[in-house]
């Protein structure tokens, strides 16, 4: 979208600027998409968004339904660090403030398949 703006001094109607300045605005109504995969001895978070490159997404983690961490660059959680955790969830925001739906993986099932 492009918005054209003109300004004036507050309370002084005769000071309206004759030329309008153009401002481009991009509206992103779509939430990003997140996924979890098991690889290299851990869990990897990936995602995509129409307004951000995949490498620019941040992630927030929750263990066993607990509170989510702050959003950060951490994309990989090792199985050693997740010892005792049964369910791991992740979500991702985009630059517009939209947040993906949480994605959850059952680590108990993952561990059982590896035995």
N, C-alpha and C positions, 0 to 999 in steps of 0.2 A: 504494500500500500504506500501511497505517497500523499503526504499532508503538506499543504502550503500554509505558511504562517506569516502574519503581519503583526506588528506591534505598535504600541503607543505608550506614552508616559501615563501613569495612573492619574486619573482626574483631569487629563488634558486632551479632549477629543480632537483637537486640531493638529495633534502631533502624530497622526497615523502614518506609518512608513508606507510609501507608495508601492514599493517592490516587495513581493512576497518571497520568502525563503522556502525552499523545498526541503522536506525532511522525509526520508524513506523509513518506513516502519514495517517490520516483518512480524506477523502474528502467527504463533505456533500453537495450535489447539491440540496437538497430538502428543500423547505421552510416549516416552521411549519404551523400548522393549528390552527385557533382560533375560538371560538364560544362565544356567549352571551346568557344567560338565565335569566329569571326573577324569583327570589325566595327570600324569607325572607324579603320582603319589599324593594327590590333593584335589581340591575343588577349585575350578577356574570360573570366574564370572566374566561374561561377555554381554554386549548389548549393542543396540543401534538406535538411531534417532534421525528424524528428518532435518534437524537443525544443528546437529553436532557430530563430529567424527567419532567413531567408536573409541579411539584412544583418548578422547577428551571426556568421556563419561566417568563419573565418580560412582562409588558403590557404598551401600550401607548394609551391614550384616546383622542378623539376629540368630542366636543360638537357642534351640529348644523353646521357641515362642517368647523369648525374653525381649527386652527393649532393643530397638535397632541402634547400632553405633552411629556416630556422625558420618556424613558422607566423606569419602576419601578415595585416594588413588589405589588402595589395595584391591587387587583383582584375584589373588591366589591365596588359598588357605591350605596349609599342609595337613594331611591326615594325622600326623603326629601332634600338631597343635590343636586338633579337634578331638582328641581322645576323650571319650565319655559323652560327646555331643551326639545326640540322636538325629535331630532335624536342624538343617542349616538353611536359612532364607536370605535372599538378597533383593535389593531394589536399587534403582538408578534414577537420578534426576536429569533433566536437560537444562540448558541455559535459560529457558523460558519459565522454569519453575515447575513444569509438569513432572510427575514421579511415576515410574513404571509400577505395574502391579507386582506384588511380591512373588518371587519364585522360590519354591522350597524343594530340597532334596532330602530323602530319607537315608541318612548315613548308615543306619543299621542294616538296611538292605544292601548297600554298597559293600559294607564289610563282609556280609554273609556270602556274597557272590565271589569275593576274593579268596575265600578259604578253600 
